[in-house]
Structure formats: C-alpha cells, structure tokens
Amino acid sequence: MATPRLTTEQVAQVSGLVFQYITAQGQKYGSRAIPLSAQQKAAMAGFFSSRVLDSTRLLVLERKRVSNPEFYSIRPFDLIVRTIQEGSKLCRRRSTKS
C-alpha cells in the first residue's frame, strides 16, 4: 500500500491521536515506572543529555504487552475522518468549560 500524502492539518490530527495514546499509556503505567539505573544512564549518556536521562523512567512488563493504538487498524481515510470528529468533540468540550 502506498504511503498516503497527508496535508499539514491531517498530520497535526494524526499527531494528536498519537499524543493521546502516549498520554493514556503514561497514565496507565507511569506510576509503576522507576528511574533509570546509573548503568543504564551511562550506556545512553552519549545520546541524551543528563537532564533527559534523569527524568526518564522505565517499566518492564512481564507476561503482558502494551496494546496497539486503536488507530493502527483504521484505514488512512477513516483515521482522518475520525480525527476530525474527535477534534470537533474536544473543541465543543473546551467551549462549554469556558
């Protein structure tokens, strides 16, 4: 399947879905994550700043896997439509909170 050509708006919308997924996974698993060990930090020190490494946390799941994002199974056009719909809902929620 050819890679779809997305507009800047569509890229932003898909990025929003990715952000939502990562945020949800962080909320689900974050409380169990631990800081990197000194050995892990040393192994990655050449690639990341100490600030990034000091703020990074790690969780190793045993006999469990993080689920794929829902949007993995959605066709590109359907994904774009769904993203637009979700964006509209979010805008409505924000406007009712003001």
C-alpha positions in Angstrom: 0.0 0.0 0.0 1.3 3.4 -0.9 2.0 5.9 1.8 -0.8 8.4 1.8 0.0 12.1 1.2 -1.4 14.0 4.2 -2.0 17.7 4.5 -0.4 19.6 7.3 -3.7 19.6 9.1 -4.1 15.9 8.7 -0.6 15.3 10.1 -1.4 17.5 13.0 -4.6 15.5 13.6 -2.8 12.2 13.4 -0.1 13.6 15.8 -2.9 14.4 18.2 -4.1 10.7 18.2 -0.5 9.6 18.8 -0.2 12.1 21.7 -3.5 10.9 23.2 -2.2 7.3 23.0 1.1 8.0 24.6 -0.6 10.1 27.3 -3.0 7.3 28.1 -0.2 4.7 28.3 1.7 7.0 30.6 -1.3 7.4 32.9 -1.9 3.6 32.9 1.7 2.5 33.6 3.6 5.6 34.8 3.1 5.1 38.5 4.9 1.7 38.3 7.9 3.0 36.3 11.3 3.5 38.0 14.2 5.9 37.3 17.0 4.6 35.1 19.9 2.9 36.9 23.3 4.5 36.8 24.4 1.8 34.4 21.5 2.4 32.0 22.2 6.2 32.1 25.9 5.6 31.4 25.0 3.4 28.4 22.9 6.2 26.9 24.9 9.2 28.0 26.4 9.7 24.6 23.0 10.1 23.0 20.9 12.0 25.6 21.5 14.9 28.0 21.7 14.1 31.7 18.5 16.2 32.1 16.6 13.8 29.8 18.1 10.7 31.4 17.4 11.9 34.9 13.8 12.5 34.0 13.3 9.2 32.2 11.5 6.3 33.9 11.3 2.7 32.9 8.8 -0.1 33.3 9.4 -3.7 32.1 6.2 -5.5 31.7 6.3 -9.2 32.4 3.8 -11.6 30.7 2.0 -8.5 29.5 2.1 -6.3 26.4 1.2 -2.7 25.8 -1.8 -2.8 23.4 -1.5 -1.3 19.9 -3.2 2.1 19.5 -6.7 1.8 18.1 -5.8 3.8 15.1 -3.4 1.1 13.9 -6.3 -0.8 12.4 -8.1 2.2 10.9 -7.7 2.9 7.2 -6.0 6.3 6.5 -9.1 8.0 5.2 -11.2 6.7 8.1 -8.5 7.8 10.5 -8.6 11.3 9.2 -12.4 11.5 9.4 -12.3 10.1 12.9 -9.6 12.5 13.9 -11.6 15.5 12.6 -14.6 14.2 14.6 -12.6 13.8 17.8 -11.2 17.3 17.3 -14.7 18.7 17.0 -15.7 17.0 20.2 -12.7 18.4 22.0 -13.4 21.9 20.8 -17.0 21.6 21.9 -15.9 20.4 25.4 -13.4 23.2 25.7 -16.0 25.8 24.7 -18.6 24.5 27.2 -15.9 24.7 30.0 -15.3 28.5 29.4 
